[in-house]
Amino acid sequence: MTVYCVTHTRYEGEKLTHLRIGRVNTTKPAWDGPMRDVPVLEVVDLITTGDDVYISQVVEALRPPGAKLEVLSHADGVEYLREVDGPVPGRGLKDLPSF
């Protein structure tokens, strides 16, 4: 299992389209490679194949990690991301800086 953190988001209107993510070295903790801008579906794939993805409000420190993300499906089958325990005011996906 690999751990990733999301630091930035991109929306088109109300639709989340891209995320800036980085792989985390969990033994330090520190970034384990460069940040990447990826489509939401790539993050959905990471989670559904067993990787953990968290929100990170602070790019430099990685501590404390924010909410863990999960994949849910609308009734029409469209998959989307949300915080496992629901959004924490001021610390959710919509609160991250945009790119």
BELKAUR-V420786 format. One record per pair of residues at least 12 apart in sequence whose ideal C-beta (glycine too) atoms are under 10 Angstrom apart, sorted by the first residue. I is the first residue (numbers start at 1). J is the second residue. If there is no record, write none. Layout:
BEGIN
i->I j->J
i->I j->J
END
This chain:
BEGIN
i->1 j->26
i->1 j->49
i->1 j->50
i->1 j->51
i->1 j->52
i->2 j->23
i->2 j->24
i->2 j->26
i->2 j->32
i->2 j->46
i->2 j->49
i->2 j->50
i->2 j->51
i->2 j->52
i->2 j->53
i->3 j->22
i->3 j->23
i->3 j->24
i->3 j->25
i->3 j->26
i->3 j->29
i->3 j->32
i->3 j->51
i->3 j->52
i->3 j->53
i->3 j->54
i->3 j->62
i->3 j->65
i->3 j->68
i->4 j->19
i->4 j->21
i->4 j->22
i->4 j->23
i->4 j->24
i->4 j->32
i->4 j->36
i->4 j->38
i->4 j->43
i->4 j->46
i->4 j->47
i->4 j->51
i->4 j->52
i->4 j->53
i->4 j->54
i->4 j->56
i->4 j->69
i->5 j->19
i->5 j->20
i->5 j->21
i->5 j->22
i->5 j->23
i->5 j->24
i->5 j->29
i->5 j->31
i->5 j->35
i->5 j->52
i->5 j->53
i->5 j->54
i->5 j->55
i->5 j->56
i->5 j->57
i->5 j->58
i->5 j->59
i->5 j->62
i->5 j->65
i->5 j->66
i->5 j->69
i->6 j->19
i->6 j->20
i->6 j->21
i->6 j->22
i->6 j->35
i->6 j->38
i->6 j->43
i->6 j->53
i->6 j->54
i->6 j->55
i->6 j->56
i->6 j->57
i->6 j->66
i->6 j->67
i->6 j->69
i->6 j->81
i->6 j->93
i->6 j->96
i->7 j->19
i->7 j->20
i->7 j->21
i->7 j->22
i->7 j->31
i->7 j->35
i->7 j->55
i->7 j->56
i->7 j->57
i->7 j->58
i->7 j->59
i->7 j->62
i->7 j->66
i->7 j->96
i->7 j->97
i->7 j->99
i->8 j->20
i->8 j->21
i->8 j->35
i->8 j->37
i->8 j->56
i->8 j->59
i->8 j->96
i->8 j->97
i->8 j->98
i->8 j->99
i->9 j->40
i->9 j->55
i->9 j->81
i->9 j->92
i->9 j->93
i->9 j->94
i->9 j->95
i->9 j->96
i->9 j->97
i->9 j->98
i->9 j->99
i->10 j->37
i->10 j->39
i->10 j->40
i->10 j->96
i->10 j->98
i->10 j->99
i->11 j->93
i->11 j->94
i->11 j->98
i->14 j->94
i->15 j->40
i->15 j->80
i->16 j->39
i->16 j->40
i->16 j->43
i->16 j->80
i->16 j->81
i->16 j->93
i->16 j->94
i->17 j->39
i->17 j->40
i->17 j->41
i->18 j->37
i->18 j->38
i->18 j->39
i->18 j->40
i->18 j->41
i->18 j->42
i->18 j->43
i->18 j->98
i->18 j->99
i->19 j->36
i->19 j->37
i->19 j->38
i->19 j->39
i->19 j->40
i->19 j->42
i->19 j->43
i->19 j->53
i->19 j->55
i->19 j->69
i->19 j->81
i->19 j->93
i->19 j->96
i->19 j->99
i->20 j->35
i->20 j->36
i->20 j->37
i->20 j->38
i->20 j->56
i->20 j->59
i->20 j->96
i->20 j->97
i->20 j->98
i->20 j->99
i->21 j->35
i->21 j->36
i->21 j->37
i->21 j->38
i->21 j->42
i->21 j->43
i->21 j->46
i->21 j->53
i->21 j->54
i->21 j->56
i->22 j->34
i->22 j->35
i->22 j->36
i->22 j->56
i->22 j->59
i->22 j->62
i->23 j->35
i->23 j->36
i->23 j->46
i->23 j->51
i->24 j->52
i->24 j->53
i->24 j->54
i->24 j->56
i->24 j->62
i->24 j->65
i->25 j->62
i->26 j->52
i->26 j->62
i->26 j->65
i->28 j->62
i->29 j->61
i->29 j->62
i->29 j->63
i->29 j->65
i->30 j->60
i->30 j->61
i->30 j->62
i->31 j->56
i->31 j->59
i->31 j->60
i->31 j->62
i->35 j->59
i->35 j->99
i->37 j->99
i->40 j->71
i->40 j->79
i->40 j->80
i->40 j->81
i->41 j->79
i->43 j->69
i->43 j->71
i->43 j->81
i->44 j->69
i->44 j->70
i->44 j->71
i->44 j->79
i->44 j->80
i->44 j->81
i->45 j->71
i->45 j->79
i->46 j->69
i->46 j->71
i->47 j->68
i->47 j->69
i->47 j->70
i->47 j->71
i->47 j->79
i->47 j->81
i->48 j->70
i->48 j->71
i->48 j->79
i->52 j->65
i->52 j->68
i->52 j->69
i->52 j->70
i->53 j->67
i->53 j->68
i->53 j->69
i->53 j->70
i->53 j->71
i->53 j->81
i->54 j->66
i->54 j->67
i->54 j->68
i->54 j->69
i->54 j->83
i->54 j->84
i->55 j->67
i->55 j->68
i->55 j->69
i->55 j->81
i->55 j->83
i->55 j->87
i->55 j->88
i->55 j->91
i->55 j->92
i->55 j->93
i->55 j->95
i->55 j->96
i->56 j->96
i->57 j->90
i->57 j->91
i->57 j->92
i->57 j->95
i->57 j->96
i->57 j->97
i->59 j->97
i->64 j->91
i->66 j->83
i->66 j->88
i->66 j->91
i->66 j->92
i->66 j->93
i->66 j->95
i->66 j->96
i->67 j->82
i->67 j->83
i->67 j->84
i->67 j->85
i->67 j->86
i->67 j->87
i->67 j->88
i->67 j->91
i->67 j->92
i->67 j->93
i->68 j->83
i->68 j->84
i->68 j->85
i->69 j->81
i->69 j->82
i->69 j->83
i->69 j->84
i->69 j->93
i->70 j->82
i->70 j->83
i->70 j->84
i->70 j->85
i->81 j->93
END
